[in-house]
Amino acid sequence: MLTLTAARDKTVCVRPGLQAGRAALGGTEKVSQPEPILVAHLYPQIEARLVKLLRSLSPEDWLRPTICPGWSVKDIAAHLLDTNLRRLSMHRDGFFGEAPENAATYDGLVRFLDRLNADWVRAARRISPRALTDWMEITSAEVAQFFAALDPFGKAPFPVAWAGESASLNWFDIAREYTERWHHQQQIRLAVAPRGTPAAIEIMTRELYHPVLDTFLRALPRTYAQTDAPENAAVKITISGEAGGVWFLLRQTGKWRLTKSAPSSPAAAEAIIPHDLAWRLFTNSFPAEARTSVKTHGDARLAAPLFHAVAVMATSKS
């Protein structure tokens, strides 16, 4: 069996503030954790590609349906504009226009966010593509500047709830936001560019795509939380392709931990995921017919939870 072990990601590094940041959130872990994902410097690049893409669209392209049920290309672009505006308003300016309703639970927060998203997208259908793109360019630059000025190891205002965290550091919050920008842009590309063409795969480079995958994998400890296994049992996750890599879930002291270090014993289960489908597995958009393209080996019970992973604010897949 051939698996691809990715080279060290150049966009990820350890800063001296890492241990202090971990201590601020409750101390260090016994298991070696994956390194922080530092992506603030990638925002100008990913956003420039988004604006360039939007300016190239025809009137027909803006109306094309996407893999987001009920949302067109224009609807997704409007959603991305909204995330820019909310980030600047709440995080930079400290202005919360509407308090979450029944958000004491994860599912309650998801329902609140779903309503906010739907309200905005419906209203934004009045905005012209040109105005939407102009505002996207302006607000994207402001968000990029704001993120670049943050201490990556300071405490974030919003925890990464889909990773099971009640408090997060800025680097994780920024990485989470980066995955939003990346996967929604890729949804637009799927809708307007033929599969395999340069426009369809433009942002699937290692520099831009690997941090997305590395961030999404942080959802797995929460996904596996109710899955029991013997002490030191491991699940190996391999994502193929230039942007992929190898991660391990390790069971210790009753909890699952994500690590990039191979355990001393062979993994009890392994899953090998094609790189072009990996992002869809974690964003509630994995086609059922593609499940056979994910190769699993070993204990099927330990591989099964992977297909229920969610690294966006959505309810778990059944």
C-alpha positions as CSV (number, residue, x, y, z in Angstrom):
1,M,0.0,0.0,0.0
2,L,1.4,3.3,-1.0
3,T,0.8,6.4,1.0
4,L,2.1,9.9,0.5
5,T,4.0,11.6,3.3
6,A,4.0,15.3,2.7
7,A,7.0,17.5,3.1
8,R,7.0,20.0,5.9
9,D,4.6,22.8,5.3
10,K,6.5,26.0,4.9
11,T,3.5,28.1,6.0
12,V,3.5,26.4,9.5
13,C,6.1,27.3,12.1
14,V,6.5,27.4,15.8
15,R,6.7,30.7,17.6
16,P,8.2,31.3,21.1
17,G,4.7,32.3,22.3
18,L,3.2,28.9,21.6
19,Q,3.8,27.5,25.1
20,A,2.5,30.6,26.7
21,G,-0.6,30.5,24.5
22,R,-1.3,26.9,25.4
23,A,-0.9,27.7,29.0
24,A,-3.5,30.5,28.7
25,L,-6.0,28.0,27.4
26,G,-5.4,25.4,30.1
27,G,-1.9,24.0,30.0
28,T,0.1,21.7,27.8
29,E,-1.0,18.3,26.3
30,K,0.8,15.0,26.9
31,V,0.6,14.0,23.2
32,S,2.6,16.0,20.7
33,Q,0.2,18.3,19.0
34,P,0.3,19.5,15.4
35,E,2.0,22.9,15.1
36,P,0.0,26.2,14.8
37,I,-1.3,27.1,11.4
38,L,-0.2,30.6,10.6
39,V,-2.0,31.9,7.5
40,A,-2.5,35.7,8.0
41,H,0.1,36.3,5.3
42,L,-2.0,34.3,2.8
43,Y,-5.1,36.4,3.0
44,P,-4.0,39.0,0.4
45,Q,-3.2,36.2,-2.1
46,I,-6.4,34.2,-1.6
47,E,-8.6,37.3,-1.6
48,A,-6.9,38.8,-4.7
49,R,-7.6,35.5,-6.6
50,L,-11.3,35.7,-5.4
51,V,-11.7,39.3,-6.7
52,K,-10.0,38.4,-10.0
53,L,-12.3,35.5,-10.4
54,L,-15.5,37.5,-9.6
55,R,-14.5,40.2,-12.1
56,S,-14.1,37.6,-14.8
57,L,-17.6,36.2,-14.4
58,S,-20.3,36.7,-17.0
59,P,-23.9,37.6,-16.0
60,E,-24.8,34.0,-16.6
61,D,-22.0,32.8,-14.3
62,W,-23.3,34.8,-11.4
63,L,-26.6,32.9,-11.5
64,R,-25.1,29.4,-11.8
65,P,-26.2,27.0,-9.0
66,T,-23.5,25.7,-6.7
67,I,-23.1,22.6,-4.5
68,C,-24.6,24.7,-1.6
69,P,-28.3,23.9,-1.8
70,G,-30.3,26.9,-2.9
71,W,-27.3,29.2,-3.3
72,S,-26.0,30.6,-6.6
73,V,-22.5,31.8,-7.3
74,K,-23.7,35.3,-6.4
75,D,-25.2,34.1,-3.1
76,I,-21.9,32.6,-2.1
77,A,-20.0,35.7,-3.0
78,A,-22.5,37.7,-0.9
79,H,-22.0,35.4,2.0
80,L,-18.2,36.0,1.8
81,L,-18.8,39.7,1.8
82,D,-20.9,39.3,4.9
83,T,-18.2,37.3,6.7
84,N,-15.8,40.2,6.0
85,L,-18.2,42.8,7.4
86,R,-19.1,40.8,10.5
87,R,-15.4,40.1,11.2
88,L,-14.6,43.8,11.0
89,S,-17.6,44.9,12.9
90,M,-17.4,42.4,15.8
91,H,-13.7,41.6,16.1
92,R,-12.1,44.8,15.1
93,D,-14.7,47.3,16.2
94,G,-16.3,45.4,19.1
95,F,-19.8,46.0,17.7
96,F,-22.3,43.1,18.0
97,G,-25.5,44.1,16.3
98,E,-27.5,41.0,17.2
99,A,-27.0,38.7,20.1
100,P,-27.1,34.9,19.5
101,E,-30.5,33.3,20.3
102,N,-30.4,30.0,22.2
103,A,-26.7,29.7,21.5
104,A,-25.9,28.0,24.8
105,T,-25.5,24.7,22.8
106,Y,-23.6,24.0,19.6
107,D,-26.8,23.2,17.7
108,G,-28.4,26.4,18.9
109,L,-25.5,28.5,17.7
110,V,-25.6,26.7,14.3
111,R,-29.3,27.6,13.9
112,F,-28.6,31.2,14.8
113,L,-25.8,31.5,12.3
114,D,-27.9,29.7,9.6
115,R,-30.6,32.4,10.1
116,L,-28.1,35.3,9.9
117,N,-26.6,33.8,6.7
118,A,-30.0,33.3,5.1
119,D,-31.1,36.9,6.0
120,W,-28.0,38.5,4.5
121,V,-28.0,36.4,1.3
122,R,-31.6,37.2,0.7
123,A,-31.1,40.9,1.1
124,A,-27.9,40.9,-0.9
125,R,-29.7,39.7,-4.0
126,R,-30.5,43.4,-4.5
127,I,-26.8,44.2,-4.9
128,S,-25.2,44.3,-8.3
129,P,-22.3,42.0,-9.0
130,R,-20.1,45.0,-9.7
131,A,-20.9,46.7,-6.4
132,L,-20.6,43.4,-4.5
133,T,-17.1,42.8,-6.0
134,D,-16.0,46.3,-5.3
135,W,-17.0,46.0,-1.6
136,M,-15.4,42.6,-1.4
137,E,-12.1,44.1,-2.6
138,I,-12.2,46.9,0.0
139,T,-13.3,44.8,3.0
140,S,-10.9,41.9,2.1
141,A,-8.0,44.3,2.3
142,E,-9.1,45.6,5.7
143,V,-9.6,42.1,7.1
144,A,-6.1,41.1,5.8
145,Q,-4.6,44.1,7.5
146,F,-6.4,43.4,10.7
147,F,-5.4,39.8,10.9
148,A,-1.7,40.6,10.1
149,A,-1.6,43.0,13.1
150,L,-3.0,40.4,15.6
151,D,-0.8,38.5,18.0
152,P,-1.4,34.9,16.8
153,F,-1.0,33.6,20.3
154,G,-3.4,36.0,21.9
155,K,-6.8,34.7,23.0
156,A,-9.4,34.8,20.1
157,P,-12.8,36.4,20.7
158,F,-14.5,33.4,19.1
159,P,-13.7,29.8,19.9
160,V,-13.4,27.2,17.1
161,A,-16.6,25.3,18.2
162,W,-16.5,22.7,15.5
163,A,-13.1,21.6,17.0
164,G,-14.7,21.3,20.4
165,E,-12.9,24.3,21.8
166,S,-14.5,26.6,24.4
167,A,-11.5,29.0,24.0
168,S,-9.1,29.4,21.1
169,L,-6.0,31.3,20.1
170,N,-6.0,33.9,17.4
171,W,-4.0,31.7,15.0
172,F,-6.7,29.0,15.1
173,D,-9.5,31.5,14.7
174,I,-7.7,33.1,11.7
175,A,-7.0,29.7,10.2
176,R,-10.7,28.8,10.6
177,E,-11.7,31.9,8.8
178,Y,-9.2,31.1,6.1
179,T,-10.8,27.8,5.5
180,E,-14.2,29.6,5.0
181,R,-12.6,31.9,2.4
182,W,-10.9,29.0,0.6
183,H,-13.7,26.5,0.5
184,H,-16.4,29.0,-0.6
185,Q,-14.2,30.3,-3.3
186,Q,-13.6,26.7,-4.4
187,Q,-17.4,26.2,-4.5
188,I,-17.6,29.1,-6.9
189,R,-14.8,27.7,-9.1
190,L,-16.6,24.3,-9.3
191,A,-19.7,26.1,-10.5
192,V,-18.1,28.2,-13.2
193,A,-15.0,26.3,-14.4
194,P,-14.9,22.8,-16.0
195,R,-13.3,20.2,-13.7
196,G,-9.6,20.0,-14.0
197,T,-9.1,23.3,-15.9
198,P,-6.6,25.8,-14.5
199,A,-9.4,28.0,-13.2
200,A,-10.9,25.1,-11.3
201,I,-7.7,24.1,-9.5
202,E,-6.0,27.5,-9.2
203,I,-6.2,27.6,-5.4
204,M,-5.5,23.9,-4.9
205,T,-1.7,24.5,-4.5
206,R,0.2,23.2,-1.5
207,E,0.8,26.8,-0.3
208,L,-2.9,27.7,-0.3
209,Y,-4.7,24.3,0.2
210,H,-2.5,22.4,2.7
211,P,-3.3,24.9,5.5
212,V,-7.0,24.3,4.8
213,L,-6.6,20.5,5.2
214,D,-4.4,20.9,8.3
215,T,-7.1,23.1,9.9
216,F,-10.0,20.8,8.9
217,L,-8.2,17.8,10.5
218,R,-8.5,19.6,13.9
219,A,-12.2,18.6,13.9
220,L,-11.4,14.9,14.3
221,P,-10.9,14.7,18.1
222,R,-14.4,16.1,18.6
223,T,-15.8,13.8,15.8
224,Y,-14.3,10.8,17.5
225,A,-15.2,11.9,21.1
226,Q,-17.8,9.2,21.5
227,T,-15.8,6.4,19.8
228,D,-14.2,4.1,22.3
229,A,-10.9,2.3,21.6
230,P,-8.1,0.7,23.6
231,E,-5.3,2.8,25.1
232,N,-2.8,3.9,22.4
233,A,-5.0,2.9,19.5
234,A,-4.3,5.0,16.4
235,V,-6.2,6.0,13.2
236,K,-4.0,7.1,10.3
237,I,-5.4,9.6,7.9
238,T,-3.6,10.1,4.6
239,I,-4.6,12.8,2.1
240,S,-3.0,12.2,-1.3
241,G,-1.5,14.8,-3.7
242,E,0.9,17.7,-3.4
243,A,-1.2,19.5,-0.8
244,G,-1.9,16.5,1.3
245,G,-0.1,14.8,4.2
246,V,-0.4,12.3,7.0
247,W,-2.1,12.7,10.4
248,F,-2.8,10.4,13.3
249,L,-5.5,10.2,15.8
250,L,-4.2,8.7,19.0
251,R,-6.3,7.4,21.9
252,Q,-4.7,8.2,25.3
253,T,-6.2,8.6,28.8
254,G,-9.8,8.3,27.4
255,K,-9.4,11.1,24.8
256,W,-8.4,11.3,21.1
257,R,-5.5,13.6,20.2
258,L,-4.4,14.7,16.7
259,T,-0.7,14.4,15.9
260,K,1.6,14.3,12.9
261,S,4.0,12.0,14.7
262,A,3.7,8.3,13.9
263,P,2.8,6.2,17.0
264,S,5.1,3.4,18.1
265,S,2.6,0.7,17.1
266,P,0.9,0.2,13.7
267,A,-2.4,2.1,13.3
268,A,-5.6,0.1,13.9
269,A,-7.3,1.8,11.0
270,E,-6.3,3.9,8.0
271,A,-8.2,6.1,5.6
272,I,-6.7,7.4,2.3
273,I,-8.6,10.4,0.9
274,P,-8.1,11.8,-2.6
275,H,-6.9,15.4,-2.3
276,D,-9.6,16.8,-4.6
277,L,-12.4,15.5,-2.4
278,A,-10.8,16.0,1.0
279,W,-12.1,19.5,1.5
280,R,-15.6,18.4,0.6
281,L,-15.6,15.7,3.2
282,F,-15.2,18.3,6.0
283,T,-17.7,20.9,4.6
284,N,-20.9,18.9,4.4
285,S,-20.6,18.6,0.6
286,F,-19.1,15.2,0.1
287,P,-21.0,13.3,-2.7
288,A,-22.3,10.0,-1.5
289,E,-21.1,8.3,-4.7
290,A,-17.5,9.4,-3.9
291,R,-17.3,7.4,-0.7
292,T,-15.8,4.4,-2.5
293,S,-12.9,6.7,-3.6
294,V,-11.8,6.9,0.1
295,K,-9.8,3.7,0.8
296,T,-10.0,2.3,4.3
297,H,-8.0,-0.5,5.9
298,G,-8.1,-2.2,9.3
299,D,-10.8,-1.7,11.9
300,A,-13.8,-0.4,10.0
301,R,-15.4,0.8,13.3
302,L,-12.5,3.2,13.8
303,A,-12.5,4.4,10.2
304,A,-16.3,5.1,10.1
305,P,-16.5,8.3,12.2
306,L,-14.3,10.1,9.6
307,F,-17.3,10.3,7.3
308,H,-19.2,12.3,9.9
309,A,-16.5,14.9,10.4
310,V,-17.7,18.5,10.1
311,A,-15.2,21.4,10.1
312,V,-17.8,24.2,9.4
313,M,-20.5,25.5,11.7
314,A,-23.1,22.8,10.8
315,T,-24.7,19.9,12.6
316,S,-23.0,16.5,12.3
317,K,-23.7,14.4,9.3
318,S,-25.9,11.3,9.9
